[in-house]
Each structure stands twice: as structure tokens, then as C-alpha cells.
Amino acid sequence: MADVEYEPGSEAASNILKDLQEKLQTDTELQERAQELILNIQDIRASVNAAKAGAGTHRRGGDEVQLIAVSKLKPASDILALHAAADGGQVHFGENYIQELWKKHAILPTTISWHFIGGLQTSSISKLARIRNLYAVHSIDSAKKAVTLNRLRPDGFPVVNVFVQVNTSGEDSKSGVEPEVDGGELWDVISTIRKECPKLNLVGLMTIGAIARSQAAKEGEENEDFVALVKVAEGLEGRIEREEGVKVELKLSMGMSDDFESAIGIGAGFVRVGSSIFGARPKKADASIL
Ligand SMILES: *Cc1c(COP(=O)(O)O)cnc(C)c1O
């Protein structure tokens, strides 16, 4: 089925949802898939808890780790299966492409909290801003984009939680602001959000990190990107306290399927896990929502 775009709140959109809900009740293939997804996420939740316990009570970020199920390129039925699960439905889902997120949010329950974690293009911020249940944007990489998101967020919609993406690995291919605390662009982005963007709530910092470092971390070394993000956060907290006289704790969005446990050990407050829950992803051209 081609992916049609439905107007959020429209009758057509709610009919699609009813249809999906009915299929989840009756279609054995979908039910088996739902079972598999639920077992996968229960495994991941157990690993999150174990990593948290292992890190002890002085962990940066305290006792809170939010698991974001990264559902990019996966069908709406997968998301609904996890969201509607009888014991502890998943609420937080992450997406990378604004068009895909727009289509999914229009047909799926409004009780889902969406996280946008993909590259942010100025031209598509307007669409993103109009997603009412957009919970967070993890990929703010300029003051201008923050100001644009703030300006285009409709009045009366919930405030959007934001993370500033930091390029801790220094790779040209990765977006994100350079990890400099003094001077530099990062402070400009942070203070612009704090002072000029009442519709945004600065939660913290995000990094993706280099694959090679993630593999080294799997073999027992600490991931340098995660360590770097902690340092930058500490530096920024110090600067905020010096310049504004307030103490804030910046949360860290870091860790994916391969490295979320080590990220939690180092102080992640948000982990973004996709393929360990949903399996390998199709090519973008082959993916469809329905
Ligand atoms: C795809 C993606 C993830 C999830 O990656 P997995 O390895 O599938 O867990 C997390 N964060 C970002 C920014 C992503 O693009």
C-alpha cells in the first residue's frame, strides 16, 4: 500500500487507526510480530535496569533513564503493537525523517510521545513544529534552528524538550556543534534556547559518536564520545552557574543498540535503541508505514 498522508484528527486518519487496531486483534502474523517485539523490548528494559543498577547511586542522571524505541523505517503496526502492549505499553518513540514522522503521528494514538532524532533541515522545521505530541528534538545544531522551531511552534501546543547535538567525534560526516564550552557556537546555542525560546525546554546534550569508538567500547573500553559529552556538559553547567547564578543539570542523550549499556554507565539519561527492538531496517526506498 502506498503511504498516503492523512490529516491528523481527521476521520480518515482515525479509520486507519481502527483498522490497524482490529488487525492486531485478528491477524495471526501481526500478533506473532507483536509478541516478538514485546519480548525484545522487555529484554532491553531489563538490560537498561541492570546497567543502571551496576552504575550505582552516584550515577550522573540519577536513577532516571528513558528508553526511546527508535522506529524509523518500521511500520506503524510495530509501533502500535508496543504502545498498546498489555503490561507497560511503550510511550516514547524516536524517528529520523520528518515526513515519515508526520505520517505516523497523524494515524497513531496521540498518547505517543515522539522524539525527533534525525538531521534537522531548516526547511522542514515548520512541519515538525506542528506535531502536537512532539516530545523532544535531539538534533538542535544551531541557534537559528532553535529560534525557528520556537517561532513556528503553535501557541497552546506543549513545550518541546530539546537537546543540542554535539559533534564529539570530530568527523566531518556527523552534524552537531563543536564541543567547545568557552566562546564558540555551543554556548550561543545553549544561551539562545535558554533566553529566547520560551516554547523550548533545554534538557541537555546529544551525541551519536563514531562507530569505531562504539566497537572499542563493546570490548570493554570506555567510549570516548560519551566521556567527551560528559565533560562538555560539566563545563556548560559550570558556565551557566557562573554567568546566570543557577545550578542546572544537563541530561545526556547517548547510546544506541550496540552501546547503550556503557552509555548508561557513564551517565546517559536517554538511550535511543532501534535495531535491538525492531530488527534490521529496510532500505529507505523499500520502507512503508502501512
Ligand atoms: C537509527 C538511530 C538510532 C538507533 O540505532 P540502532 O543502532 O538501530 O539502535 C539511534 N540514534 C540515532 C541518531 C539514529 O539515527
The ligand as an SDF file (V2000), in Angstrom:
LIG
                    3D

 15 15  0  0  0  0  0  0  0  0999 V2000
   18.9720    4.9820   13.9750 C   0  0  0  0  0  0  0  0  0  0  0  0
   19.4320    5.7510   15.1290 C   0  0  0  0  0  0  0  0  0  0  0  0
   19.4540    5.1830   16.4190 C   0  0  0  0  0  0  0  0  0  0  0  0
   19.1380    3.7270   16.6850 C   0  0  0  0  0  0  0  0  0  0  0  0
   20.1880    2.9250   16.1970 O   0  0  0  0  0  0  0  0  0  0  0  0
   20.2440    1.3340   16.4850 P   0  0  0  0  0  0  0  0  0  0  0  0
   21.6590    1.0000   16.2730 O   0  0  0  0  0  0  0  0  0  0  0  0
   19.3410    0.7000   15.4830 O   0  0  0  0  0  0  0  0  0  0  0  0
   19.8040    1.1150   17.8670 O   0  0  0  0  0  0  0  0  0  0  0  0
   19.8150    5.9960   17.4670 C   0  0  0  0  0  0  0  0  0  0  0  0
   20.1540    7.2890   17.2900 N   0  0  0  0  0  0  0  0  0  0  0  0
   20.1510    7.8710   16.0830 C   0  0  0  0  0  0  0  0  0  0  0  0
   20.5050    9.3070   15.9510 C   0  0  0  0  0  0  0  0  0  0  0  0
   19.7900    7.1190   14.9670 C   0  0  0  0  0  0  0  0  0  0  0  0
   19.8070    7.6980   13.7630 O   0  0  0  0  0  0  0  0  0  0  0  0
  1  2  1  0
  2  3  1  0
  2 14  2  0
  3  4  1  0
  3 10  2  0
  4  5  1  0
  5  6  1  0
  6  7  2  0
  6  8  1  0
  6  9  1  0
 10 11  1  0
 11 12  2  0
 12 13  1  0
 12 14  1  0
 14 15  1  0
M  END
$$$$
